[in-house]
Amino acid sequence: MGTIGKWLVAATAAMLAGCQTAPSPRVAESKAVAPVLNEVPYHWTVGNAPQAHKDLVAEFRRVGLKPGEYVWAATAPAEGDTRIVVDLLTQMTYVYRGDKLLGAASMSSAKTGHITPYGYWSILEKRPFYRSKKYDNAPMPWMQRIDEYGIALHGGGTPGYPESHGCIHLPMKFAEKLYGLTSIGSKVIIEG
């Protein structure tokens, strides 16, 4: 190879060695896939209703309850505040003492045109038997009122869908057990 040939080979090698026009090798990128959540799409929740469902599965090995059905723990802690969690979306009510789930029941809330309100409430009044002043003197056994307009938890029809005028209807035996566990001021959280 002559001088010009050697020079061309050296120049080509130098150009190739310093050439930055070729793209650098790229490692395949994978975008993180958002985890698929099996959470129910709540309109309003601060997490009590979804947690209550998880507690139902853990404590009673049940994913849900049939209309009119309830479960109740064999024992209850002696200490701790009682609180009630109402899930309007799944039509379930849960009762806790402290952090322990004591019971759960299917329920029925307000039908179309009526409202069972979301939010934080307290039991304002309790009566073992009461009659509605608004709706044809309808019976409200084991009544626990939570607002000034008459919304209450009480024994009543639980067909598996919303059918009340705003009250939370519970299976009769569950309503009775719940009544015995709560006191004026017990907290009620309604999500859905």
N, C-alpha and C positions, 0 to 999 in steps of 0.2 A: 504494500500500500504506500502510495506516495505521500508527500508532505501535505498536499491539499486534502487527500483522503483522511489522513490522520487528524488534520485540523477539523474537518467536517464531523468526524466521529466524536472528537473532543467537544466541539461546539454543541452538537446534538445532545450529548450526554449531559453537558452543563445546563442546557436549556431544560431538559427533562427533569433533572435533579432539582432545579429551582422553580419549576413550573407550578403555579398555584391555580391554574385555570381549571384543572380537573377537580370535581367535587370530592370532598373528603368522604371516606366511607361512613355510612350512617347506620346506626343500630335501629332496628325496627322499634317504633314507639307504640306503647299500648296505653290507651286512655283508661283511667280508672272508671269502672262501671259503678254507677250508683247502686247501692244495695236495694234489693226489692223488699219493700216493707209490706207486711201483711196487716198493717194497721187499718182500722176502719176510718173512713174520712169524716171526722167529727166537724160540726159547725163551730162548737166551742168546747174546749177541754183544757184543763191544766194538768192532765195526766192521771187523774183519779180513776176515771171509768176504764181506760185501757189497763191500768194496773190491777183494778178489781177483777177484771176478766182473767188476767194471768194468775191472780191469787185463787180464783175459783178452780182453775185447772190444777194448780199445785195442791190446794187443800182438799178438794173433793173429787179430783180426777174427772171433772165434767167440763165439756167444751161449751155447753149451753143447757138450757132447761126448756121443757115443753110448757105450753100455756097452762097456768094453774099450778105448776110444780115449784117446789122449793127444797132447799137443803139447809140443814142446821147442824152445827158442830156439837159433839157429845159433851164437851167441856168448854168453859169460858174462863179467861183470866179474871181474877178477883179485882185487879187494878186496871186502870186505864179509862180514858174517855170513850164514850160511845159516839160513833159517827156513822152516818148513812150516806152512801154514794148511789145516786140514781143515774142510770144511763138511758137517756131517751132514744138514742139511736138503736140500741139492741133490745130495748124494753126489758131491762133488768134492774133490780135493786139489790144492793149489798149492804150488810151491816158489819161494822168492826167494833171491837173493844181494844183500844190501844192500836197495835199494828196487826192484830190477829183477826182474820176474816171469820166471823161466827156463822153467817148465813147469807144465802142469796136466794132470790125468787124472781120468777117471771112477773111482769107487771103490765099495766096498761095506763098510758098517759093521755094527754089531750088529743081528741080527734080534730080533723080539719075544721078550721073556723074557731077553735079554742086554743088556749095557750097553757102549757106547763112551763114555767119560767126557768131559764138557766140561772146559775149563780150559786152564791153562798147564802144559806138560810139557817135558821134555828127553829126548833120547836117552840112555839109560842103558847100553845094550849093543847091539853090532852083530855079526852073524854072516852070512856069505854063504849058509850053509845051516843050518837048524835044524829040529828036530822038536818038535811040541807035547807037553808032558808031561801036559796035561790032556785033550786030545781025540784019542785013538786014534793017537798018534804022527804026526799030520798034518804034512805038509811045510810049512815056512815059509821059502821062498827069499828072500834079501835081507832078512832079518829085522832090524828096528830096534826094540828094546823101549823103551817109555816109562814103564812103571810096575812095581811090585814083584809084581803079580799076573799078569803075562804079556801084557798088552795091547801089541801091536806093529803097526808098519807092515810089510807084506811082500807079495810077489807072491802072487796068488791070484785066485779067481773074482770077476769084476765084472759081474754080470748086469744092473745098472742099478737095483738096489734093495737094501736092507739084508738080508744073509744070513749074516753071520759070527757067531762066538761073542763078539765084542767087538773083535777086531782090525780094522785098516783094510786091506782087501784092495785091491791096486793091480795094474794091468796089468803083466805080467812085465818088459817092457823098461823101463817107467817106473820100476818098483821098483829095477831094476839101476842106472839112471842116478842115481836119487835116492840110493842107497846110496853111490855113488862121490862124491857131492857133500857129504854130511853127515859129521859127526864126533861123538864122544861129547860131549854137552853142547849140541848143536844144538837150537834151540827149536822146539817144536811147539805150535800153538794150535788147539784143537778147539772149534768153535762150531757152533750149529745150532738 
